[in-house]
Amino acid sequence: MFADRAKIIIKSGKGGDGHVSFRREKFVPNGGPNGGDGGKGGDVIFEVDEGMNTLTDYRHRRKFAATAGEEGGKDNCHGKNGEDIVLKVPEGTVIYDAESGKVIADMSGNNRRQIILPGGKGGLGNQHFATSTMQAPKYAKPGEDAIEIEVLLELKVIADVGLVGYPNVGKSTFLSRVSNAQPKIGNYHFTTLSPNLGVVDLDDINGFVIADIPGLIEGASEGIGLGHEFLRHIERTKVIIHMVDGASVEGRDPIEDIKTISKELEAYDPALLNKPQVIAANKLDVLGGQTNDVIEALKAEFEPKGIKVFPISAVAGMGIKELLYEVKNLLEQCPDEITTYEAEFDPTIRAFEDEPYTVEINDEGDYVVEGPRIEKMLGYTNLESEKGFLFFQNFLKEQGILKELEARGIQDGDTVRMYGLCFDYYK
């Protein structure tokens, strides 16, 4: 069975703890601190694999974790970093946060490799905490915690053209004739249980990728007849080919079939109906001619709406070249960029949720903000970079810390302290 969705748990590596130790050498009775820093935890990385076309590898394994960083050692020895885990996915895979349903990353276009969960930073050894008044600190910083979340992987096939239609209208036969694809073909419903991709090469123009989307029926947008499992693969296509039985072999009404499928596309995503469309009236070889009442009715119904009708025979190859040239013409009028999904969710932020924090005023009148949530944020964030500083500002706002400071009466120019970070408040 084709696998285009999978739900898995991913976990980054915990940072190694800092070490507490002191120099113990001959003739040095009171050696200073020399505890080393802990190693960084491993990252969870997603990477596009050109050789993959399904998410089957994630159907039978539930959890994927990077390794933790090692604890620091004596003599200022740095702990070994944890090993990253690299998860290979087919191009077109969208990674969602399973809890919120928001997009974390879209592995499409130029995005071939992305760190989804960074490993925890290693804790500082006690060598970093020596001061003029405390020359023998017995404290080291623990490594940052790992982050664990559940994600939904969803493959949205990347193809230029989507081939849609009711089952048994000849889509697989058409794809096998016009491309290098070799789909399973048979004269029964739901032969195709997975989207088949093929590259169409024309003599004097660049080729394009076409996807045979499994047969859609009424109710597909609600999940009936496996339709909902495959509608997502039409989202990235630029042009849609509606294939119908132009000979009406099974007594179906092709016009009603197209209208029904259009309703299903609209119910799933109204934007799909804005894509350029053509109609392929298949099984011309059964007719013994170029037209019949069905094809004339199709032209009368759809061509005034700007949707051209092409009588073809997927078996005999009649009319196919004209259809493909029209599809290529429509593609040339479409924007070049691939439809991609913008990130909506940063999984590192969830590590700060539900963690308490306090806002107090010390004897000097400074506002002191403390708590695990704050300490984790400062550990993950590089405040010296512009991006890191913006993340810091957004964090204070989103977590309600700025509102809490204002409630406590903070004024412009007042000092705020957070675990060694000191800054003046200005609204």
N, C-alpha and C positions, 0 to 999 in steps of 0.2 A: 504493500500500500504506500502510495506517495505520502511523504510527511512534509507538510508545509507549516506546521505549528508545533511548538514544544514549550513546555514550562519547566524551568530548572531553577535550582538555587545556586548562587555563586557567592564565594567568600574570599576576601583578600586575606593576606597574611598579617598576623599581629607583629608589631614592631618588637624587637628584642629589648629586654630591660637593661638599663644602665647598671654598671657594676660598682660595688663599694670595696675598695682595697687601698692599702697604704704601702709605701716603699719599706722593704725590710732588707737592709743591706748592712754589711759589717761596717762598723764605725759611723753608721747613720741611725742612731737610736730612735729618732723621732722623724722618720721620713714622711713626706707629704702624701696627699691622696694621689693614686694613680689608676683609679677605676676607669675602664674603657667604656665607650658608648655601645649601645645595642645595635644590631643590624636592622636594616629596613625590612619590613615584611614584603612578600611578593605581591605583584599586581595581578589583577584579572584583566586579560587583554583579549579583545575579539579581533579576528583577522580574516579577510576575505580569501577564500581558496577557490581559484578558478576551476579546479577539477570537481567541485561539489555542486550538486543541483537540488539536493533535498536536505532536510534537517533530521534525517533518520538517526544519525549518530547520537542525537539527544533524546530519542524516544525511550531508550532502555537504561539510561543512567541519569540519576536525579540531581546529584550534587557535585559541584566542581569547586575545588579550593586551592589557592596558592599556599605556599608554606610560610611559616613564621620566621622572623629574623632571630638570630641567636643572641644570647645575652653577651654583653661586653665582658672582657676579661681583665685580669690584673696587668700591670705594666703597660697601661694605656692601650691594651689590645682591643681593636674594634670587632664586635661580633659579626659573623658572616651574615650577609643579606639573604633573605628568603628567596626561593625560586618563583619566578612568575609562572602563571599558567596561561597558555595561549589557546583560545577556543576558536577553531576554524569553522567558518560559516560560508554558505554560498552568497554570491553577490546579490543584493536586493533584500537581505535580511534586515528587518527592523526590530530593534530591541526595545521592549516596553517594560516599565515598572509594573509588576503584576498587581500590586495593591491599588495604585492610582490610575493605571491604564495610560499614563503619560509616556511619551517617547523619550528614551534615553539616548539612542543613537540610531542612525540609518546607515548601514554598511553598503553604500552605493556611491557611484560617481568617483570622486577623488578620495573618499574616505575608505581606505583599504585596511587600516589598522588603528585601533583606538583603545586606550586604557579606560575601562569602564569603572573598575574599583581600584583605587590606589592602595598599596600596602601601607600599613601604619609606620610612622617614623620611629626609628630606634630611640630609646631613652638615653639621656645624657648620664655619663658616669660621674662619680663624686668629685673627680678632678675639676669639674666645671663650677663647683659650688664653694670652693675655698675663697675666703675673704680675709682681710687683715684681722678681723675679730674672731673668725672661725676658720682656723687653719687645718682642722681635721674633721671635715664634714662626714657624717655617717649616713648621708642621704644620697641616693641616686634616683634619677627620674625613670619611672616605668615606661615601657614602650607603649605606643598608641594601640588602641584596640583594633581588631579586625572589623571589617564591615561585611555584613551578610544580608543579602536581599534575594527575593524571588523575582525572576524576570520571565517575560513571555517573549519567545522568539517567533517571528512571523515572516515567512518568505513571501515577498511580493515580486513575482517574476518581472525581469526587465526585458521588455521586447518592444520593438517599434510598432508592431501591428498585432491586434488581438482578433482572433478568428472565433466568432460566436455563432451559435445556432442550436436548434433542437437536436437531440440525439439522432444518429443514423441519416444525416443529410449529406454526408460525404466529406466532412472536414478533414479527417485523418488521411483519406485518399488524396485530397487536394494538397495537403502539406507534404505528403510523400513525393508527389510529382514535382512540386515547385522548389523543394529544398533538399538538404542533405539529411533530413530527419527520416527515421524509420519507425513510425508509430505502428502499434498493433491495429490491425484493420479487420473488421468483421461485420456481418449484417445482423446486428442485434443491438439493442439499446444499451447505453452506458458502456460501450467498448472502451472508451478512453476514461481512465480513472485518475489521470494526472496530466497537467499541462505539458504538451510536447513543444519543444522549441526547434526551429529550423532556420537556417540562413538561406535567404533567397538571393541568388546571383543572377543578374541580368547582363546581357552581352556588353552593352556600352555605358552602363551606369553602375554606381556603387550599390552593393547589395544591402539588405536590411534583415532584421530578425523578426520572425513571425511566430506567434504562440497560438497553438490550437487549445482553446479553453474547453474543458469538458462540457458536454451537453447541458444547456440550461433549460429549465422548464418553469412553468408558472409556480410561484412560491419559492423560487430559488433564493431570493433576498431574505427569506425567513428561514432558510436552511433546509427546505424541502428538496429531495432528490440530489443531495450532495452539492447543490448550487452554491450555497453560502461558503463552502470550503474553497471555492475556486474564483468567486467574483473578485476577490482581492487582487488577483493577478491581472485584471484589466486596468487597474488604477494607474499604472505607469505607462500603458500603451498610448501612442499618439493618434493612431487611426484604427477604426473598427471595421471589420468585414463581417456583414451579416450573411451567412450562408443559408439558403433555403432549398427545398426540393422543388425545382422549377417544373418538374413533370408531375408533381403531386401524386407520386407512386402510392403513397399510403393514405391518400385521400385527405391530407391536411390542407388547410388554407394558409399559404405562405405569408399573405398579408397579415393575418391575425397572429401568426407565429412571430413576425418581426415586431408587431405592436406589443405583444406579450413580453418578449424579451426586453424591449425598450423600457417597459414599465418596471421590470425587475432591475435593470441597470439604474433607473432613476430612483427606485426605492432604496438601493444600496448606496448610491452617491449621485445626486443630481448633476454633478459636473461631468459625469461620463457621457451624458447626451450632448454635451458641447463639443465633443471630439468629432473630427471629420469621419464620415461613414460612407461606405459603398455596399451595394448588395450584389452577391454572387448567386444567380439562379442556376443551380447545379442540375445535372442529369440531362443535359442537352442531347446526349447520345440516344436517350430513350425516345425523344420527340421525333427524331428523323428530320428535323428542320431547325431553323434559327429562332423560332418563336412559337407561341401558342397563346391561348386566352389567359393563362396564368401569368406569363411573362408580360403580356400587354397590360394586364391589370396592375402588376407591380410597377411598371413604368408610369402608368397613369396616376398611381397613388403617391409614389415617392420622388420621381424626378422633378415635379414642380416644386418640391421642398429642397431641391439641391442635392438629393442623394441619387447618384447614378446607379443604374441596374445593368449588370453584365451577364448575359446568358453564357454559361460555360459547361464543359464536361470534364470533371476531374479525372475520369477514367480514360477518355480519348484525348484529352489535352486541348480541346477546342475552346477558343475564347480566353484562355488563361493569360496569354501574353498581354492582351489589351487591358485586362483587369490589373495585372501587376504594374503596368506603366501608369495607370491612373493612381494606384496606391502610392507609387513612388512620387508622383507629382504632388499628391496631398502631403506626403512626408516632407517634401522640400519647402512647403509653406508653413510647416510647424517649427516652433523654436527648437534649437539644438539641445538645450539642457534636459537632463533627466529629471523627472519629478522626484524630489527628495523630501523627506520629512524632518523638519527642524526639531532640535532637542528641546524638550519641555521640562525636563526633570534632571536634577543633579543628585545622584544616589548618595553622595557623601553627606548631604544635608540631613538625611534621615538619621544619620549617626548622632545628630545633636538633638533630635526631637525627644520629648519626654524626659530630658535631663534637667534637673533643677538648677537654678542660679539665684544668687542673692545680690542685692544692691544696698550697700551700707555707706554711711558717712563717717570717716575716721576723725581723729582728734584735730587733724590739720584742716579739716573741711573738704578733703578730697572724697570723691565718689569712688568706692571700691566695688568692682563687679567680679564675683567669683562663682565657681561651680564647675562640675565636670563638663558641662556643655561649652563653657567659655574656654576651658583648658584644651579641649579637643579641637575647637575651631582654630585656636592660635597655633596648635601643633600642625594642622593641615595647611595653613595659609602662609604664603610668603608675602608679607606686608610690604616688602621692598619693591615688588613689581606692581605695575598699574592694575593689572587684572586681579592680583591678590588683594590690593587695597579696596577695589570696588566690591569684591566678594565680601570683605570685612564690613564695609558700610551696609551692604544689602542684608548681611546676616544680623547686624544690630537692629535693623528696621524690621525684618521679617520675624525675628524671635521676640519682638516686643520690648527689647532692652532700652531702646531710645525712649519709648513711651513711658517705661518705668522710671527712667532717669528724670524725665520731665515731671512725672507725678511726684517725685521726691524733691522737686524745686530747683533743679540744676539751671544755671544761667550761663550765658556766653562767657567764655574765659575760665570757667571752673575746670578743675583737673579731674580726669578719670583715670583710674589705675586698674589694670587687668593682668595679673600674673607677670609682673615685670614690665609690661607695656604701660607707658604713661603718655597721655595726650590731653590737649586742651579741647574742651567742648565748644563747638560753634554750630548753631542751627542752620 
